[in-house]
Amino acid sequence: MIDILVFSLVGLGVLFAMIRLLIGPTPADRVVALDTFNIIVIGVIALLAYQFKNSLYLDIAIVYAILAFIETIVFARYLEGNHGDC
Amino acid sequence: MTLINIVEIVVSVLLIALAFLAINSKTLIKSVMFLSSLSMLAVIGFVIMRAPDVAVTEAVIGSGLVTSLFVFTLLAVRKAGKKI
């Protein structure tokens, strides 16, 4: 019962992050929405590791957390110059 | 229908929507962002299908390597276009 509630709330978060990723007026909005989406995905992987009762899936969450940080840094490097059209 | 099946269906629908958006976006950086979101949802799909090694590989390649390569290529192309 509590699992259904948790996954429904996570799905609501994914929905709102994706709406902001779609209609974000500026590129910075889209990058922040993408970072939020990354964090939600890390949480979903940890929740699935709990759901499957298997701690092997937590390694994926660790690797993905490092790579999500690198990805956000790369997008910030793109936005650093004055490229404003997105 | 269990909880994992419902999560699987939601992830599949989001994968199709993000693939459509990644193809049909106006600007290239928007396409790269949607492609990155697609690869992160593919990681969840592989975790649900109980393939952790494939999920790690997809996370390294799709989210780290391909996104960095595309963004730095866009930067290089923009710089070369400004120089000419």
N, CA and C atoms of all chains as a GROMACS GRO file, in nm:
protein
  510
    1MET      N    1   0.083  -0.120   0.000
    1MET     CA    2   0.000   0.000   0.000
    1MET      C    3   0.087   0.126   0.000
    2ILE      N    4   0.190   0.126   0.088
    2ILE     CA    5   0.275   0.246   0.096
    2ILE      C    6   0.359   0.259  -0.031
    3ASP      N    7   0.387   0.147  -0.098
    3ASP     CA    8   0.467   0.152  -0.221
    3ASP      C    9   0.390   0.220  -0.333
    4ILE      N   10   0.259   0.192  -0.340
    4ILE     CA   11   0.176   0.256  -0.444
    4ILE      C   12   0.177   0.407  -0.424
    5LEU      N   13   0.165   0.450  -0.298
    5LEU     CA   14   0.164   0.594  -0.268
    5LEU      C   15   0.298   0.657  -0.308
    6VAL      N   16   0.410   0.589  -0.272
    6VAL     CA   17   0.542   0.644  -0.301
    6VAL      C   18   0.565   0.655  -0.451
    7PHE      N   19   0.530   0.550  -0.525
    7PHE     CA   20   0.554   0.556  -0.670
    7PHE      C   21   0.460   0.654  -0.738
    8SER      N   22   0.339   0.673  -0.686
    8SER     CA   23   0.250   0.774  -0.744
    8SER      C   24   0.306   0.914  -0.725
    9LEU      N   25   0.360   0.942  -0.606
    9LEU     CA   26   0.416   1.075  -0.583
    9LEU      C   27   0.540   1.099  -0.668
   10VAL      N   28   0.622   0.994  -0.686
   10VAL     CA   29   0.740   1.007  -0.773
   10VAL      C   30   0.697   1.031  -0.918
   11GLY      N   31   0.590   0.963  -0.960
   11GLY     CA   32   0.539   0.986  -1.096
   11GLY      C   33   0.488   1.127  -1.114
   12LEU      N   34   0.427   1.183  -1.009
   12LEU     CA   35   0.382   1.323  -1.016
   12LEU      C   36   0.502   1.417  -1.032
   13GLY      N   37   0.610   1.387  -0.959
   13GLY     CA   38   0.731   1.468  -0.973
   13GLY      C   39   0.790   1.459  -1.112
   14VAL      N   40   0.791   1.338  -1.170
   14VAL     CA   41   0.840   1.321  -1.307
   14VAL      C   42   0.756   1.402  -1.404
   15LEU      N   43   0.623   1.401  -1.382
   15LEU     CA   44   0.532   1.475  -1.471
   15LEU      C   45   0.562   1.625  -1.468
   16PHE      N   46   0.578   1.680  -1.347
   16PHE     CA   47   0.602   1.824  -1.338
   16PHE      C   48   0.739   1.861  -1.394
   17ALA      N   49   0.841   1.776  -1.367
   17ALA     CA   50   0.974   1.805  -1.422
   17ALA      C   51   0.971   1.800  -1.574
   18MET      N   52   0.890   1.707  -1.631
   18MET     CA   53   0.886   1.697  -1.777
   18MET      C   54   0.809   1.813  -1.839
   19ILE      N   55   0.706   1.862  -1.768
   19ILE     CA   56   0.635   1.981  -1.818
   19ILE      C   57   0.730   2.100  -1.823
   20ARG      N   58   0.812   2.117  -1.719
   20ARG     CA   59   0.906   2.228  -1.720
   20ARG      C   60   1.014   2.209  -1.826
   21LEU      N   61   1.052   2.082  -1.851
   21LEU     CA   62   1.150   2.054  -1.957
   21LEU      C   63   1.092   2.086  -2.094
   22LEU      N   64   0.959   2.070  -2.108
   22LEU     CA   65   0.897   2.097  -2.238
   22LEU      C   66   0.879   2.246  -2.262
   23ILE      N   67   0.820   2.319  -2.164
   23ILE     CA   68   0.778   2.456  -2.191
   23ILE      C   69   0.871   2.559  -2.131
   24GLY      N   70   0.989   2.515  -2.078
   24GLY     CA   71   1.076   2.613  -2.014
   24GLY      C   72   1.115   2.725  -2.108
   25PRO      N   73   1.093   2.850  -2.070
   25PRO     CA   74   1.120   2.958  -2.166
   25PRO      C   75   1.269   2.975  -2.195
   26THR      N   76   1.352   2.968  -2.092
   26THR     CA   77   1.495   2.991  -2.114
   26THR      C   78   1.570   2.858  -2.106
   27PRO      N   79   1.691   2.852  -2.164
   27PRO     CA   80   1.771   2.729  -2.155
   27PRO      C   81   1.807   2.691  -2.012
   28ALA      N   82   1.824   2.790  -1.924
   28ALA     CA   83   1.859   2.759  -1.785
   28ALA      C   84   1.746   2.682  -1.717
   29ASP      N   85   1.619   2.716  -1.751
   29ASP     CA   86   1.506   2.642  -1.695
   29ASP      C   87   1.511   2.496  -1.736
   30ARG      N   88   1.544   2.473  -1.864
   30ARG     CA   89   1.549   2.334  -1.912
   30ARG      C   90   1.661   2.256  -1.845
   31VAL      N   91   1.776   2.323  -1.824
   31VAL     CA   92   1.889   2.251  -1.761
   31VAL      C   93   1.856   2.216  -1.616
   32VAL      N   94   1.790   2.309  -1.545
   32VAL     CA   95   1.754   2.280  -1.406
   32VAL      C   96   1.648   2.170  -1.400
   33ALA      N   97   1.554   2.171  -1.498
   33ALA     CA   98   1.453   2.065  -1.503
   33ALA      C   99   1.519   1.930  -1.531
   34LEU      N  100   1.621   1.931  -1.618
   34LEU     CA  101   1.692   1.806  -1.649
   34LEU      C  102   1.766   1.754  -1.526
   35ASP      N  103   1.823   1.845  -1.448
   35ASP     CA  104   1.893   1.804  -1.326
   35ASP      C  105   1.794   1.747  -1.224
   36THR      N  106   1.676   1.810  -1.213
   36THR     CA  107   1.572   1.758  -1.124
   36THR      C  108   1.528   1.618  -1.166
   37PHE      N  109   1.515   1.600  -1.296
   37PHE     CA  110   1.476   1.470  -1.352
   37PHE      C  111   1.582   1.365  -1.321
   38ASN      N  112   1.711   1.404  -1.329
   38ASN     CA  113   1.820   1.313  -1.294
   38ASN      C  114   1.810   1.269  -1.148
   39ILE      N  115   1.785   1.364  -1.059
   39ILE     CA  116   1.776   1.331  -0.916
   39ILE      C  117   1.658   1.237  -0.890
   40ILE      N  118   1.545   1.264  -0.959
   40ILE     CA  119   1.427   1.178  -0.942
   40ILE      C  120   1.457   1.036  -0.990
   41VAL      N  121   1.534   1.027  -1.101
   41VAL     CA  122   1.567   0.894  -1.154
   41VAL      C  123   1.657   0.817  -1.057
   42ILE      N  124   1.751   0.888  -0.992
   42ILE     CA  125   1.836   0.822  -0.892
   42ILE      C  126   1.750   0.769  -0.777
   43GLY      N  127   1.652   0.848  -0.734
   43GLY     CA  128   1.561   0.802  -0.630
   43GLY      C  129   1.479   0.684  -0.672
   44VAL      N  130   1.434   0.683  -0.800
   44VAL     CA  131   1.354   0.570  -0.849
   44VAL      C  132   1.436   0.442  -0.852
   45ILE      N  133   1.566   0.454  -0.890
   45ILE     CA  134   1.651   0.334  -0.892
   45ILE      C  135   1.669   0.280  -0.750
   46ALA      N  136   1.687   0.371  -0.652
   46ALA     CA  137   1.700   0.325  -0.513
   46ALA      C  138   1.570   0.261  -0.464
   47LEU      N  139   1.455   0.318  -0.504
   47LEU     CA  140   1.326   0.259  -0.464
   47LEU      C  141   1.306   0.122  -0.527
   48LEU      N  142   1.352   0.106  -0.653
   48LEU     CA  143   1.340  -0.025  -0.717
   48LEU      C  144   1.432  -0.126  -0.652
   49ALA      N  145   1.550  -0.081  -0.606
   49ALA     CA  146   1.638  -0.171  -0.531
   49ALA      C  147   1.573  -0.217  -0.402
   50TYR      N  148   1.495  -0.126  -0.339
   50TYR     CA  149   1.420  -0.168  -0.220
   50TYR      C  150   1.307  -0.263  -0.256
   51GLN      N  151   1.244  -0.235  -0.369
   51GLN     CA  152   1.128  -0.316  -0.409
   51GLN      C  153   1.170  -0.458  -0.447
   52PHE      N  154   1.286  -0.470  -0.513
   52PHE     CA  155   1.333  -0.601  -0.555
   52PHE      C  156   1.409  -0.672  -0.443
   53LYS      N  157   1.433  -0.607  -0.330
   53LYS     CA  158   1.509  -0.663  -0.217
   53LYS      C  159   1.647  -0.712  -0.262
   54ASN      N  160   1.717  -0.627  -0.338
   54ASN     CA  161   1.845  -0.667  -0.396
   54ASN      C  162   1.935  -0.544  -0.395
   55SER      N  163   2.048  -0.552  -0.324
   55SER     CA  164   2.133  -0.434  -0.309
   55SER      C  165   2.228  -0.416  -0.426
   56LEU      N  166   2.218  -0.502  -0.527
   56LEU     CA  167   2.305  -0.489  -0.646
   56LEU      C  168   2.267  -0.365  -0.726
   57TYR      N  169   2.138  -0.326  -0.717
   57TYR     CA  170   2.091  -0.214  -0.797
   57TYR      C  171   2.137  -0.080  -0.742
   58LEU      N  172   2.187  -0.078  -0.619
   58LEU     CA  173   2.233   0.050  -0.563
   58LEU      C  174   2.361   0.098  -0.629
   59ASP      N  175   2.441   0.004  -0.683
   59ASP     CA  176   2.562   0.044  -0.756
   59ASP      C  177   2.528   0.127  -0.879
   60ILE      N  178   2.415   0.091  -0.944
   60ILE     CA  179   2.371   0.169  -1.061
   60ILE      C  180   2.339   0.312  -1.018
   61ALA      N  181   2.275   0.325  -0.901
   61ALA     CA  182   2.241   0.459  -0.853
   61ALA      C  183   2.366   0.542  -0.826
   62ILE      N  184   2.472   0.477  -0.771
   62ILE     CA  185   2.597   0.549  -0.744
   62ILE      C  186   2.661   0.596  -0.874
   63VAL      N  187   2.674   0.504  -0.970
   63VAL     CA  188   2.735   0.540  -1.100
   63VAL      C  189   2.655   0.648  -1.168
   64TYR      N  190   2.521   0.635  -1.161
   64TYR     CA  191   2.437   0.732  -1.229
   64TYR      C  192   2.445   0.870  -1.163
   65ALA      N  193   2.464   0.873  -1.031
   65ALA     CA  194   2.474   1.002  -0.963
   65ALA      C  195   2.599   1.078  -1.007
   66ILE      N  196   2.711   1.006  -1.020
   66ILE     CA  197   2.835   1.071  -1.066
   66ILE      C  198   2.816   1.123  -1.209
   67LEU      N  199   2.756   1.041  -1.296
   67LEU     CA  200   2.742   1.082  -1.436
   67LEU      C  201   2.641   1.193  -1.454
   68ALA      N  202   2.538   1.198  -1.369
   68ALA     CA  203   2.441   1.307  -1.377
   68ALA      C  204   2.507   1.440  -1.342
   69PHE      N  205   2.597   1.437  -1.244
   69PHE     CA  206   2.671   1.560  -1.211
   69PHE      C  207   2.755   1.606  -1.330
   70ILE      N  208   2.826   1.511  -1.393
   70ILE     CA  209   2.910   1.547  -1.509
   70ILE      C  210   2.823   1.604  -1.621
   71GLU      N  211   2.705   1.546  -1.641
   71GLU     CA  212   2.616   1.592  -1.748
   71GLU      C  213   2.570   1.735  -1.722
   72THR      N  214   2.534   1.763  -1.597
   72THR     CA  215   2.490   1.899  -1.564
   72THR      C  216   2.603   1.999  -1.583
   73ILE      N  217   2.726   1.959  -1.547
   73ILE     CA  218   2.841   2.047  -1.566
   73ILE      C  219   2.864   2.074  -1.714
   74VAL      N  220   2.845   1.971  -1.798
   74VAL     CA  221   2.865   1.990  -1.942
   74VAL      C  222   2.761   2.085  -2.000
   75PHE      N  223   2.634   2.072  -1.958
   75PHE     CA  224   2.532   2.165  -2.006
   75PHE      C  225   2.558   2.307  -1.956
   76ALA      N  226   2.609   2.318  -1.834
   76ALA     CA  227   2.643   2.452  -1.784
   76ALA      C  228   2.758   2.512  -1.863
   77ARG      N  229   2.852   2.426  -1.907
   77ARG     CA  230   2.961   2.473  -1.993
   77ARG      C  231   2.908   2.523  -2.126
   78TYR      N  232   2.801   2.461  -2.175
   78TYR     CA  233   2.740   2.509  -2.300
   78TYR      C  234   2.673   2.645  -2.277
   79LEU      N  235   2.605   2.660  -2.164
   79LEU     CA  236   2.533   2.785  -2.139
   79LEU      C  237   2.624   2.898  -2.096
   80GLU      N  238   2.752   2.867  -2.071
   80GLU     CA  239   2.842   2.968  -2.016
   80GLU      C  240   2.865   3.083  -2.112
   81GLY      N  241   2.888   3.050  -2.239
   81GLY     CA  242   2.901   3.155  -2.338
   81GLY      C  243   2.766   3.222  -2.361
   82ASN      N  244   2.761   3.324  -2.440
   82ASN     CA  245   2.636   3.397  -2.458
   82ASN      C  246   2.562   3.342  -2.580
   83HIS      N  247   2.518   3.216  -2.568
   83HIS     CA  248   2.455   3.151  -2.683
   83HIS      C  249   2.305   3.166  -2.687
   84GLY      N  250   2.247   3.252  -2.613
   84GLY     CA  251   2.108   3.258  -2.570
   84GLY      C  252   1.995   3.197  -2.650
   85ASP      N  253   2.010   3.148  -2.772
   85ASP     CA  254   1.895   3.098  -2.848
   85ASP      C  255   1.876   2.949  -2.825
   86CYS      N  256   1.767   2.912  -2.760
   86CYS     CA  257   1.741   2.770  -2.734
   86CYS      C  258   1.592   2.748  -2.732
   87MET      N  259  -0.236  -0.739  -1.217
   87MET     CA  260  -0.131  -0.644  -1.257
   87MET      C  261  -0.065  -0.588  -1.132
   88THR      N  262   0.064  -0.613  -1.120
   88THR     CA  263   0.134  -0.568  -1.000
   88THR      C  264   0.183  -0.424  -1.016
   89LEU      N  265   0.249  -0.374  -0.913
   89LEU     CA  266   0.297  -0.236  -0.914
   89LEU      C  267   0.407  -0.216  -1.017
   90ILE      N  268   0.494  -0.318  -1.030
   90ILE     CA  269   0.607  -0.305  -1.122
   90ILE      C  270   0.559  -0.298  -1.267
   91ASN      N  271   0.449  -0.368  -1.297
   91ASN     CA  272   0.394  -0.360  -1.433
   91ASN      C  273   0.346  -0.219  -1.465
   92ILE      N  274   0.282  -0.156  -1.368
   92ILE     CA  275   0.232  -0.020  -1.391
   92ILE      C  276   0.348   0.077  -1.411
   93VAL      N  277   0.454   0.061  -1.329
   93VAL     CA  278   0.573   0.146  -1.346
   93VAL      C  279   0.635   0.124  -1.484
   94GLU      N  280   0.637  -0.002  -1.527
   94GLU     CA  281   0.694  -0.036  -1.658
   94GLU      C  282   0.616   0.031  -1.771
   95ILE      N  283   0.483   0.030  -1.760
   95ILE     CA  284   0.400   0.092  -1.865
   95ILE      C  285   0.423   0.243  -1.868
   96VAL      N  286   0.430   0.306  -1.751
   96VAL     CA  287   0.453   0.452  -1.746
   96VAL      C  288   0.588   0.487  -1.808
   97VAL      N  289   0.692   0.407  -1.774
   97VAL     CA  290   0.826   0.433  -1.829
   97VAL      C  291   0.826   0.415  -1.981
   98SER      N  292   0.752   0.315  -2.031
   98SER     CA  293   0.750   0.292  -2.176
   98SER      C  294   0.682   0.406  -2.249
   99VAL      N  295   0.571   0.455  -2.194
   99VAL     CA  296   0.500   0.567  -2.258
   99VAL      C  297   0.588   0.692  -2.259
  100LEU      N  298   0.658   0.717  -2.147
  100LEU     CA  299   0.748   0.832  -2.142
  100LEU      C  300   0.864   0.817  -2.240
  101LEU      N  301   0.911   0.693  -2.258
  101LEU     CA  302   1.020   0.669  -2.355
  101LEU      C  303   0.976   0.704  -2.496
  102ILE      N  304   0.854   0.663  -2.533
  102ILE     CA  305   0.805   0.694  -2.668
  102ILE      C  306   0.790   0.845  -2.686
  103ALA      N  307   0.732   0.912  -2.584
  103ALA     CA  308   0.712   1.057  -2.594
  103ALA      C  309   0.845   1.130  -2.605
  104LEU      N  310   0.945   1.087  -2.527
  104LEU     CA  311   1.075   1.156  -2.532
  104LEU      C  312   1.148   1.128  -2.662
  105ALA      N  313   1.132   1.009  -2.718
  105ALA     CA  314   1.196   0.981  -2.848
  105ALA      C  315   1.136   1.068  -2.956
  106PHE      N  316   1.001   1.084  -2.953
  106PHE     CA  317   0.934   1.172  -3.050
  106PHE      C  318   0.983   1.315  -3.037
  107LEU      N  319   0.995   1.363  -2.911
  107LEU     CA  320   1.040   1.501  -2.890
  107LEU      C  321   1.186   1.518  -2.931
  108ALA      N  322   1.270   1.416  -2.908
  108ALA     CA  323   1.411   1.428  -2.944
  108ALA      C  324   1.429   1.437  -3.094
  109ILE      N  325   1.340   1.371  -3.169
  109ILE     CA  326   1.353   1.380  -3.315
  109ILE      C  327   1.298   1.513  -3.365
  110ASN      N  328   1.185   1.559  -3.308
  110ASN     CA  329   1.112   1.672  -3.366
  110ASN      C  330   1.139   1.805  -3.299
  111SER      N  331   1.252   1.822  -3.229
  111SER     CA  332   1.278   1.951  -3.165
  111SER      C  333   1.334   2.051  -3.266
  112LYS      N  334   1.313   2.179  -3.234
  112LYS     CA  335   1.358   2.284  -3.326
  112LYS      C  336   1.509   2.302  -3.321
  113THR      N  337   1.564   2.318  -3.201
  113THR     CA  338   1.707   2.344  -3.190
  113THR      C  339   1.781   2.217  -3.147
  114LEU      N  340   1.911   2.217  -3.173
  114LEU     CA  341   1.989   2.096  -3.151
  114LEU      C  342   2.014   2.070  -3.003
  115ILE      N  343   2.033   2.177  -2.924
  115ILE     CA  344   2.062   2.156  -2.781
  115ILE      C  345   1.940   2.099  -2.710
  116LYS      N  346   1.818   2.137  -2.758
  116LYS     CA  347   1.696   2.080  -2.702
  116LYS      C  348   1.688   1.931  -2.733
  117SER      N  349   1.728   1.895  -2.856
  117SER     CA  350   1.729   1.754  -2.893
  117SER      C  351   1.824   1.675  -2.804
  118VAL      N  352   1.941   1.735  -2.775
  118VAL     CA  353   2.038   1.665  -2.690
  118VAL      C  354   1.982   1.646  -2.549
  119MET      N  355   1.909   1.748  -2.499
  119MET     CA  356   1.849   1.735  -2.366
  119MET      C  357   1.746   1.623  -2.364
  120PHE      N  358   1.660   1.616  -2.466
  120PHE     CA  359   1.559   1.509  -2.468
  120PHE      C  360   1.624   1.373  -2.486
  121LEU      N  361   1.735   1.367  -2.562
  121LEU     CA  362   1.805   1.238  -2.578
  121LEU      C  363   1.866   1.192  -2.447
  122SER      N  364   1.914   1.289  -2.369
  122SER     CA  365   1.969   1.255  -2.238
  122SER      C  366   1.860   1.202  -2.144
  123SER      N  367   1.741   1.267  -2.149
  123SER     CA  368   1.630   1.217  -2.068
  123SER      C  369   1.587   1.078  -2.112
  124LEU      N  370   1.591   1.055  -2.245
  124LEU     CA  371   1.556   0.922  -2.297
  124LEU      C  372   1.651   0.816  -2.245
  125SER      N  373   1.781   0.848  -2.241
  125SER     CA  374   1.877   0.747  -2.194
  125SER      C  375   1.859   0.722  -2.045
  126MET      N  376   1.821   0.828  -1.969
  126MET     CA  377   1.803   0.802  -1.825
  126MET      C  378   1.678   0.720  -1.799
  127LEU      N  379   1.573   0.736  -1.881
  127LEU     CA  380   1.457   0.648  -1.864
  127LEU      C  381   1.486   0.506  -1.912
  128ALA      N  382   1.577   0.494  -2.010
  128ALA     CA  383   1.618   0.359  -2.053
  128ALA      C  384   1.691   0.286  -1.942
  129VAL      N  385   1.764   0.362  -1.858
  129VAL     CA  386   1.830   0.300  -1.741
  129VAL      C  387   1.725   0.241  -1.647
  130ILE      N  388   1.616   0.317  -1.623
  130ILE     CA  389   1.509   0.264  -1.536
  130ILE      C  390   1.446   0.140  -1.600
  131GLY      N  391   1.430   0.144  -1.733
  131GLY     CA  392   1.374   0.028  -1.802
  131GLY      C  393   1.461  -0.095  -1.786
  132PHE      N  394   1.593  -0.078  -1.796
  132PHE     CA  395   1.682  -0.193  -1.779
  132PHE      C  396   1.683  -0.242  -1.636
  133VAL      N  397   1.668  -0.150  -1.539
  133VAL     CA  398   1.661  -0.195  -1.399
  133VAL      C  399   1.534  -0.276  -1.376
  134ILE      N  400   1.423  -0.231  -1.435
  134ILE     CA  401   1.298  -0.306  -1.418
  134ILE      C  402   1.307  -0.443  -1.483
  135MET      N  403   1.379  -0.450  -1.597
  135MET     CA  404   1.396  -0.581  -1.663
  135MET      C  405   1.503  -0.667  -1.598
  136ARG      N  406   1.554  -0.623  -1.483
  136ARG     CA  407   1.650  -0.698  -1.402
  136ARG      C  408   1.778  -0.730  -1.478
  137ALA      N  409   1.836  -0.624  -1.540
  137ALA     CA  410   1.965  -0.638  -1.608
  137ALA      C  411   2.057  -0.528  -1.557
  138PRO      N  412   2.119  -0.546  -1.439
  138PRO     CA  413   2.196  -0.435  -1.380
  138PRO      C  414   2.322  -0.400  -1.457
  139ASP      N  415   2.387  -0.498  -1.520
  139ASP     CA  416   2.510  -0.467  -1.594
  139ASP      C  417   2.480  -0.384  -1.718
  140VAL      N  418   2.371  -0.419  -1.787
  140VAL     CA  419   2.330  -0.339  -1.903
  140VAL      C  420   2.292  -0.198  -1.859
  141ALA      N  421   2.231  -0.187  -1.742
  141ALA     CA  422   2.192  -0.054  -1.693
  141ALA      C  423   2.314   0.031  -1.662
  142VAL      N  424   2.418  -0.029  -1.603
  142VAL     CA  425   2.541   0.047  -1.576
  142VAL      C  426   2.605   0.093  -1.706
  143THR      N  427   2.611   0.003  -1.804
  143THR     CA  428   2.670   0.039  -1.933
  143THR      C  429   2.591   0.150  -2.001
  144GLU      N  430   2.459   0.140  -1.997
  144GLU     CA  431   2.375   0.242  -2.058
  144GLU      C  432   2.393   0.376  -1.987
  145ALA      N  433   2.409   0.373  -1.854
  145ALA     CA  434   2.430   0.498  -1.779
  145ALA      C  435   2.561   0.562  -1.818
  146VAL      N  436   2.668   0.481  -1.829
  146VAL     CA  437   2.799   0.538  -1.864
  146VAL      C  438   2.799   0.592  -2.006
  147ILE      N  439   2.752   0.511  -2.100
  147ILE     CA  440   2.758   0.549  -2.242
  147ILE      C  441   2.655   0.658  -2.272
  148GLY      N  442   2.528   0.631  -2.240
  148GLY     CA  443   2.422   0.721  -2.284
  148GLY      C  444   2.421   0.853  -2.212
  149SER      N  445   2.441   0.850  -2.081
  149SER     CA  446   2.429   0.975  -2.008
  149SER      C  447   2.561   1.049  -2.000
  150GLY      N  448   2.674   0.977  -1.989
  150GLY     CA  449   2.801   1.046  -1.977
  150GLY      C  450   2.866   1.078  -2.108
  151LEU      N  451   2.885   0.974  -2.189
  151LEU     CA  452   2.971   0.990  -2.307
  151LEU      C  453   2.900   1.061  -2.421
  152VAL      N  454   2.778   1.014  -2.456
  152VAL     CA  455   2.710   1.067  -2.574
  152VAL      C  456   2.669   1.212  -2.552
  153THR      N  457   2.619   1.243  -2.432
  153THR     CA  458   2.576   1.381  -2.406
  153THR      C  459   2.695   1.477  -2.408
  154SER      N  460   2.806   1.436  -2.345
  154SER     CA  461   2.924   1.522  -2.346
  154SER      C  462   2.977   1.542  -2.487
  155LEU      N  463   2.978   1.434  -2.564
  155LEU     CA  464   3.028   1.442  -2.702
  155LEU      C  465   2.942   1.536  -2.786
  156PHE      N  466   2.810   1.523  -2.773
  156PHE     CA  467   2.720   1.607  -2.854
  156PHE      C  468   2.730   1.753  -2.813
  157VAL      N  469   2.737   1.779  -2.681
  157VAL     CA  470   2.741   1.919  -2.638
  157VAL      C  471   2.872   1.985  -2.679
  158PHE      N  472   2.984   1.913  -2.664
  158PHE     CA  473   3.112   1.973  -2.704
  158PHE      C  474   3.121   1.988  -2.855
  159THR      N  475   3.057   1.896  -2.931
  159THR     CA  476   3.051   1.913  -3.076
  159THR      C  477   2.971   2.037  -3.113
  160LEU      N  478   2.858   2.059  -3.044
  160LEU     CA  479   2.779   2.180  -3.071
  160LEU      C  480   2.857   2.306  -3.039
  161LEU      N  481   2.935   2.302  -2.930
  161LEU     CA  482   3.019   2.418  -2.896
  161LEU      C  483   3.122   2.444  -3.005
  162ALA      N  484   3.188   2.337  -3.053
  162ALA     CA  485   3.291   2.353  -3.156
  162ALA      C  486   3.231   2.404  -3.286
  163VAL      N  487   3.113   2.352  -3.322
  163VAL     CA  488   3.048   2.396  -3.446
  163VAL      C  489   3.009   2.543  -3.437
  164ARG      N  490   2.955   2.583  -3.318
  164ARG     CA  491   2.916   2.723  -3.301
  164ARG      C  492   3.036   2.816  -3.312
  165LYS      N  493   3.151   2.773  -3.251
  165LYS     CA  494   3.271   2.856  -3.256
  165LYS      C  495   3.322   2.869  -3.398
  166ALA      N  496   3.323   2.758  -3.474
  166ALA     CA  497   3.371   2.762  -3.612
  166ALA      C  498   3.279   2.848  -3.697
  167GLY      N  499   3.147   2.843  -3.673
  167GLY     CA  500   3.054   2.925  -3.750
  167GLY      C  501   3.072   3.072  -3.722
  168LYS      N  502   3.106   3.107  -3.596
  168LYS     CA  503   3.128   3.248  -3.566
  168LYS      C  504   3.256   3.299  -3.629
  169LYS      N  505   3.358   3.210  -3.638
  169LYS     CA  506   3.487   3.255  -3.689
  169LYS      C  507   3.476   3.288  -3.837
  170ILE      N  508   3.396   3.210  -3.912
  170ILE     CA  509   3.379   3.236  -4.054
  170ILE      C  510   3.283   3.354  -4.070
   0.00000   0.00000   0.00000
